Amino acid sequence: MSQGRVWSIVLVAILHALLGYAFVTGLAYKFVKTVQEDLKTFDVEEAPPPEEEPPPPPEPQQQPPPVTAPPPLVRTFAPPPPISAPPPPPVIVRPPTITPPPPPPPPPPPPRTVEPARARTNLASYVSNDDYPASALRNEEEGTTRFRLTVGTNGRVTDCSVTSSSGSAALDSATCRIMRSRARFTPARDNQGNPTTDTYSSSITWRIQD
């Protein structure tokens, strides 16, 4: 593009701008002036407003009862009932038990005058050489057997017990066997002369003779 043509375009643009400005400002002024001249004022009489009918009296409104707030809920904590201990059981006072004194002991019986049992003969006489036990002879057993006899009311021996052994069972057994079968006594008597039981103690010595 040549320089002259550029300047031509610039001038045309400036002219257009000036014409636009003049056109806008001039037309606006003319329009405002024209409008202002054409405005004519005149008085307009307004018709009186119709009389307004008085409004009907308002219906009486029932006033709601005043809202009263409920009283504040006050919680009171009642203290728990006191725990009372149960009353102690009644004390039963019993009268002391009076035990009667024991009865006095019976009076002792009158002393009995007893005549003791007596052997009719020496007890050793009831034993002979033939009575020596054979087992004791073979074993050459010797010794003294002490015994106690129970004498009945008829004077016979009812029981025999060895109070001291001779050391030989055969000799002890032979002693009691002989006394029960052969010994005879005069029975004991009480203070009224009646026969009664009694005990008699003695011993037998066993010896082997050459």
C-alpha positions as CSV (number, residue, x, y, z in Angstrom):
1,M,0.0,0.0,0.0
2,S,1.3,3.5,-0.9
3,Q,1.8,6.2,1.7
4,G,-0.6,8.5,0.0
5,R,-3.4,6.0,0.2
6,V,-2.7,5.5,3.9
7,W,-3.1,9.2,4.6
8,S,-6.3,9.2,2.6
9,I,-7.8,6.5,4.7
10,V,-6.7,8.3,7.9
11,L,-8.4,11.6,6.8
12,V,-11.5,9.8,5.9
13,A,-11.6,8.2,9.3
14,I,-11.1,11.6,11.0
15,L,-13.9,13.1,9.0
16,H,-16.3,10.3,9.8
17,A,-15.5,10.8,13.5
18,L,-16.1,14.5,13.4
19,L,-19.3,14.1,11.4
20,G,-20.5,11.4,13.9
21,Y,-19.7,13.7,16.8
22,A,-21.4,16.7,15.3
23,F,-24.4,14.7,14.3
24,V,-24.9,13.2,17.7
25,T,-24.5,16.5,19.6
26,G,-26.5,18.5,17.2
27,L,-29.5,16.2,17.0
28,A,-29.6,15.7,20.7
29,Y,-29.8,19.4,21.3
30,K,-32.5,19.9,18.6
31,F,-34.5,17.1,19.9
32,V,-34.5,18.4,23.5
33,K,-35.3,21.9,22.4
34,T,-38.2,20.7,20.2
35,V,-39.7,18.7,23.0
36,Q,-39.4,21.5,25.4
37,E,-41.3,23.8,23.1
38,D,-44.1,21.4,22.4
39,L,-44.9,20.7,26.1
40,K,-48.1,22.7,27.0
41,T,-49.6,22.7,30.4
42,F,-53.3,22.8,31.2
43,D,-55.4,22.4,34.4
44,V,-57.4,19.2,34.7
45,E,-60.4,19.4,37.1
46,E,-60.7,16.2,39.0
47,A,-64.2,14.9,39.8
48,P,-64.9,14.8,43.5
49,P,-64.4,11.3,44.9
50,P,-67.6,9.5,45.8
51,E,-68.5,9.5,49.4
52,E,-67.2,6.5,51.1
53,E,-69.7,4.5,53.1
54,P,-68.6,4.0,56.6
55,P,-67.2,0.6,57.1
56,P,-69.3,-1.8,59.1
57,P,-68.3,-2.0,62.7
58,P,-65.7,-4.7,63.2
59,E,-66.9,-7.9,64.7
60,P,-65.9,-8.2,68.2
61,Q,-63.1,-10.6,68.3
62,Q,-62.9,-13.0,71.1
63,Q,-59.7,-12.4,72.9
64,P,-57.9,-15.7,73.5
65,P,-57.2,-16.3,77.1
66,P,-53.9,-15.0,78.1
67,V,-51.2,-17.6,77.7
68,T,-49.7,-18.0,81.1
69,A,-46.5,-19.9,81.2
70,P,-46.6,-22.9,83.6
71,P,-44.8,-22.5,86.8
72,P,-41.3,-23.8,86.6
73,L,-41.0,-27.4,87.6
74,V,-38.9,-27.4,90.7
75,R,-37.6,-30.8,91.5
76,T,-37.0,-31.4,95.1
77,F,-34.9,-34.4,96.1
78,A,-36.4,-35.8,99.2
79,P,-33.7,-37.3,101.4
80,P,-34.0,-41.1,101.7
81,P,-35.7,-42.3,104.9
82,P,-33.2,-43.0,107.6
83,I,-32.2,-46.6,107.9
84,S,-33.1,-47.6,111.3
85,A,-31.5,-50.7,112.7
86,P,-34.0,-53.4,113.8
87,P,-34.6,-53.2,117.5
88,P,-32.5,-55.7,119.4
89,P,-34.4,-58.9,120.4
90,P,-35.9,-58.7,123.8
91,V,-33.7,-60.1,126.4
92,I,-35.5,-63.0,128.1
93,V,-34.4,-63.1,131.6
94,R,-34.9,-66.6,132.9
95,P,-34.9,-67.2,136.5
96,P,-31.8,-69.2,137.5
97,T,-32.4,-72.9,137.6
98,I,-32.1,-74.0,141.1
99,T,-30.8,-77.6,141.1
100,P,-31.8,-79.4,144.2
101,P,-28.9,-80.6,146.2
102,P,-28.0,-84.2,145.5
103,P,-29.5,-86.6,147.9
104,P,-27.3,-87.7,150.7
105,P,-25.5,-90.9,150.1
106,P,-27.1,-93.9,151.7
107,P,-25.7,-95.0,154.9
108,P,-23.1,-97.6,154.6
109,P,-24.3,-101.1,155.2
110,P,-23.5,-102.6,158.5
111,P,-20.1,-104.3,158.4
112,R,-20.3,-107.9,157.5
113,T,-18.4,-110.2,159.6
114,V,-17.4,-112.8,157.1
115,E,-15.7,-116.0,158.0
116,P,-13.4,-116.7,155.1
117,A,-13.3,-119.9,153.2
118,R,-10.8,-122.5,154.5
119,A,-9.2,-125.3,152.6
120,R,-10.0,-128.7,154.1
121,T,-6.4,-129.8,153.6
122,N,-3.2,-128.5,152.2
123,L,-3.7,-127.8,148.5
124,A,-0.3,-129.3,147.6
125,S,-1.7,-132.6,148.8
126,Y,-4.0,-132.6,145.8
127,V,-1.0,-132.8,143.5
128,S,0.9,-136.0,142.9
129,N,3.9,-137.0,140.8
130,D,1.6,-138.5,138.3
131,D,0.1,-135.0,137.7
132,Y,3.4,-133.6,136.3
133,P,2.6,-132.8,132.6
134,A,4.6,-135.1,130.2
135,S,5.5,-132.1,128.0
136,A,7.0,-130.3,131.0
137,L,9.0,-133.4,131.9
138,R,10.4,-133.7,128.4
139,N,11.3,-130.0,128.4
140,E,12.5,-130.2,132.0
141,E,10.2,-127.3,132.9
142,E,9.9,-126.3,136.6
143,G,8.5,-123.3,138.5
144,T,5.9,-121.9,140.9
145,T,2.4,-121.2,139.8
146,R,0.5,-118.6,141.9
147,F,-3.3,-118.6,141.5
148,R,-6.5,-117.3,142.9
149,L,-9.5,-119.5,143.4
150,T,-13.2,-118.5,143.6
151,V,-15.0,-120.7,146.1
152,G,-18.8,-121.1,145.9
153,T,-21.3,-121.5,148.6
154,N,-21.0,-125.2,148.4
155,G,-17.2,-125.1,149.1
156,R,-16.2,-126.1,145.5
157,V,-13.9,-124.1,143.2
158,T,-15.9,-122.2,140.6
159,D,-13.0,-120.3,138.9
160,C,-9.2,-120.3,138.8
161,S,-6.9,-117.6,137.5
162,V,-3.1,-117.6,137.4
163,T,-1.8,-114.5,139.1
164,S,1.9,-115.3,138.5
165,S,3.1,-117.8,135.9
166,S,5.7,-120.5,136.5
167,G,7.1,-119.9,133.0
168,S,5.4,-123.0,131.7
169,A,2.0,-123.0,130.2
170,A,1.7,-126.7,130.8
171,L,2.4,-126.3,134.5
172,D,0.0,-123.3,134.9
173,S,-2.8,-125.2,133.0
174,A,-2.3,-128.3,135.1
175,T,-2.5,-126.3,138.4
176,C,-5.9,-124.7,137.6
177,R,-7.3,-128.0,136.3
178,I,-6.3,-129.9,139.5
179,M,-7.7,-127.2,141.8
180,R,-11.0,-127.0,140.0
181,S,-11.6,-130.7,140.1
182,R,-10.1,-131.7,143.5
183,A,-9.9,-128.8,145.9
184,R,-12.5,-128.6,148.7
185,F,-13.2,-125.8,151.1
186,T,-15.3,-124.9,154.0
187,P,-17.4,-122.1,152.5
188,A,-17.2,-118.6,153.9
189,R,-20.1,-117.3,156.0
190,D,-21.6,-113.8,156.5
191,N,-22.4,-112.2,159.8
192,Q,-25.7,-114.0,159.9
193,G,-24.0,-117.4,159.4
194,N,-25.2,-117.9,155.8
195,P,-22.7,-119.4,153.4
196,T,-21.3,-117.0,150.8
197,T,-18.8,-116.9,148.0
198,D,-15.1,-116.0,148.7
199,T,-11.7,-116.1,147.1
200,Y,-8.7,-118.0,148.1
201,S,-5.1,-117.4,146.9
202,S,-2.2,-119.9,147.0
203,S,0.6,-121.4,145.0
204,I,2.0,-124.7,143.8
205,T,5.7,-125.4,143.1
206,W,6.6,-127.9,140.5
207,R,10.0,-129.7,140.8
208,I,11.4,-132.7,138.9
209,Q,12.9,-135.1,141.3
210,D,15.9,-137.3,140.4
